[in-house]
Amino acid sequence: MFEEVFLPIMIVGMLFIGLPWLIFHYVTKWKGQATLTVPDERLLEELHDAARRLDDRICTIERIMSAEDPNWQQKCLTVDRTRDQGLLTRADDLLAEHEAMMGRTRRKER
């Protein structure tokens, strides 16, 4: 008698409570892994700032070299500045898009 009542209640409970809970549990875990973690975001922002500072330093060095020797660029291999600037612009756009998706506003650049 007990098994005749208990077994259907157990099956219905597993179907309507246990199975959806299991599915939502793993969907939540899956969505949580798809985003960057806070340390990853911090590292990405630090790397972006470092790249921006290095680009400024390279521009400064190029100005100094051009002032001392206007033909220095012909003597060594040159880097395609428009390509580099395009990559930096794209990195800025991706970072802004990510921060917008995360619901944040960008920090003011120093």
C-alpha positions as CSV (number, residue, x, y, z in Angstrom):
1,M,0.0,0.0,0.0
2,F,2.8,2.4,1.0
3,E,4.8,1.6,-2.2
4,E,1.7,2.1,-4.4
5,V,1.3,5.7,-3.1
6,F,4.9,6.6,-2.5
7,L,6.3,5.5,-5.9
8,P,4.0,7.7,-8.1
9,I,4.6,10.7,-5.8
10,M,8.3,10.2,-6.0
11,I,8.2,9.9,-9.8
12,V,6.1,13.1,-10.2
13,G,8.3,15.0,-7.8
14,M,11.4,13.9,-9.7
15,L,9.9,14.9,-13.1
16,F,8.4,18.3,-12.1
17,I,10.9,19.4,-9.4
18,G,14.1,17.5,-9.7
19,L,14.6,17.5,-13.4
20,P,14.0,21.3,-13.9
21,W,16.2,22.1,-10.9
22,L,19.0,20.0,-12.4
23,I,18.6,21.6,-15.9
24,F,18.5,25.2,-14.4
25,H,21.5,24.4,-12.2
26,Y,23.7,23.4,-15.1
27,V,22.4,26.2,-17.3
28,T,23.4,28.7,-14.6
29,K,26.9,27.2,-14.3
30,W,27.3,27.2,-18.1
31,K,26.3,30.9,-18.3
32,G,28.6,31.8,-15.5
33,Q,31.6,30.3,-17.3
34,A,30.9,32.2,-20.5
35,T,31.9,35.6,-19.0
36,L,35.2,37.0,-17.9
37,T,35.9,36.8,-14.2
38,V,36.7,39.9,-12.2
39,P,40.5,39.1,-12.1
40,D,40.4,38.5,-15.9
41,E,38.8,41.9,-16.5
42,R,41.3,43.6,-14.3
43,L,44.2,41.9,-16.1
44,L,42.7,42.8,-19.5
45,E,42.3,46.5,-18.4
46,E,45.9,46.5,-17.1
47,L,47.2,45.1,-20.4
48,H,45.2,47.6,-22.3
49,D,46.7,50.5,-20.3
50,A,50.2,49.1,-20.7
51,A,49.7,48.9,-24.5
52,R,48.4,52.4,-24.6
53,R,51.5,53.7,-22.6
54,L,53.9,51.7,-24.8
55,D,52.3,53.2,-27.9
56,D,52.8,56.7,-26.4
57,R,56.4,56.0,-25.7
58,I,57.0,54.7,-29.2
59,C,55.5,57.9,-30.6
60,T,57.8,59.9,-28.3
61,I,60.9,58.0,-29.4
62,E,59.9,58.4,-33.1
63,R,59.6,62.1,-32.7
64,I,63.0,62.4,-31.0
65,M,64.6,60.2,-33.7
66,S,63.0,62.3,-36.4
67,A,64.3,65.5,-34.9
68,E,67.9,64.1,-34.7
69,D,67.9,62.3,-38.1
70,P,65.0,62.8,-40.5
71,N,66.1,59.8,-42.6
72,W,66.1,57.3,-39.7
73,Q,63.0,55.5,-40.9
74,Q,64.6,54.7,-44.3
75,K,67.5,53.1,-42.5
76,C,65.5,50.6,-40.5
77,L,62.3,48.6,-40.9
78,T,59.2,50.6,-40.3
79,V,56.0,49.4,-38.6
80,D,52.8,50.1,-40.3
81,R,51.4,52.8,-38.0
82,T,47.9,52.7,-39.5
83,R,47.6,49.0,-38.9
84,D,48.8,49.4,-35.3
85,Q,46.4,52.3,-34.7
86,G,43.6,50.3,-36.2
87,L,44.4,47.4,-33.8
88,L,44.4,49.8,-30.8
89,T,41.2,51.3,-31.9
90,R,39.6,47.9,-32.3
91,A,40.9,46.9,-28.8
92,D,39.3,50.1,-27.4
93,D,36.0,49.3,-29.1
94,L,36.0,45.7,-27.8
95,L,36.8,46.9,-24.3
96,A,34.0,49.5,-24.4
97,E,31.6,46.9,-25.8
98,H,32.5,44.4,-23.0
99,E,32.1,47.0,-20.3
100,A,28.8,48.1,-21.8
101,M,27.6,44.5,-21.7
102,M,28.7,44.2,-18.1
103,G,26.6,47.3,-17.3
104,R,29.6,49.6,-16.4
105,T,30.9,52.8,-17.7
106,R,34.5,53.2,-18.6
107,R,36.9,54.8,-16.2
108,K,38.3,58.1,-17.2
109,E,41.7,57.6,-18.8
110,R,44.6,59.2,-17.0
